[in-house]
Amino acid sequence: MVYKVIITDLASADLEDHFHIISSDSESHAKNWLSEALEKIASLSEYPLRNMISPESSEVGAELRDLLHYSHRIFYQVDDVAGTVTVVRVWHSARRNLAEKDIKSE
């Protein structure tokens, strides 16, 4: 089964923010980081259950999985019935653990 990958507005904003932070040191590094992040996200269309359930799932109240990308964690949810993978956040590993408030858009 091929899943449709959806990137939430929060995750898109995270990607953009991290790109700008990295580009302040090196624009070429930032472009590579973003390109590789998008490739990893796209790869979730096949076998999205390959990654473990994140420990933050109990805090968030939803089953989240995460995919590592350098010092970032790409958090996503899988809906087998709808055939979708929803990327909810791209979170720097040095930050505190993801909480429920972090995946709710205001």
Secondary structure in CASP SS format (residue, H / E / C, confidence):
PFRMAT SS
TARGET T0000
AUTHOR 0000-0000-0000
METHOD secondary structure of the structure
MODEL  1
M C 1.00
V C 1.00
Y C 1.00
K E 1.00
V E 1.00
I E 1.00
I E 1.00
T C 1.00
D H 1.00
L H 1.00
A H 1.00
S H 1.00
A H 1.00
D H 1.00
L H 1.00
E H 1.00
D H 1.00
H H 1.00
F H 1.00
H H 1.00
I H 1.00
I H 1.00
S H 1.00
S C 1.00
D C 1.00
S C 1.00
E H 1.00
S H 1.00
H H 1.00
A H 1.00
K H 1.00
N H 1.00
W H 1.00
L H 1.00
S H 1.00
E H 1.00
A H 1.00
L H 1.00
E H 1.00
K H 1.00
I H 1.00
A H 1.00
S H 1.00
L C 1.00
S C 1.00
E C 1.00
Y C 1.00
P H 1.00
L H 1.00
R H 1.00
N C 1.00
M C 1.00
I E 1.00
S C 1.00
P C 1.00
E C 1.00
S H 1.00
S H 1.00
E H 1.00
V H 1.00
G C 1.00
A C 1.00
E C 1.00
L C 1.00
R E 1.00
D E 1.00
L E 1.00
L E 1.00
H E 1.00
Y C 1.00
S C 1.00
H E 1.00
R E 1.00
I E 1.00
F E 1.00
Y E 1.00
Q E 1.00
V E 1.00
D E 1.00
D C 1.00
V C 1.00
A C 1.00
G C 1.00
T E 1.00
V E 1.00
T E 1.00
V E 1.00
V E 1.00
R E 1.00
V E 1.00
W E 1.00
H E 1.00
S C 1.00
A C 1.00
R C 1.00
R C 1.00
N C 1.00
L C 1.00
A C 1.00
E H 1.00
K H 1.00
D H 1.00
I H 1.00
K C 1.00
S C 1.00
E C 1.00
END
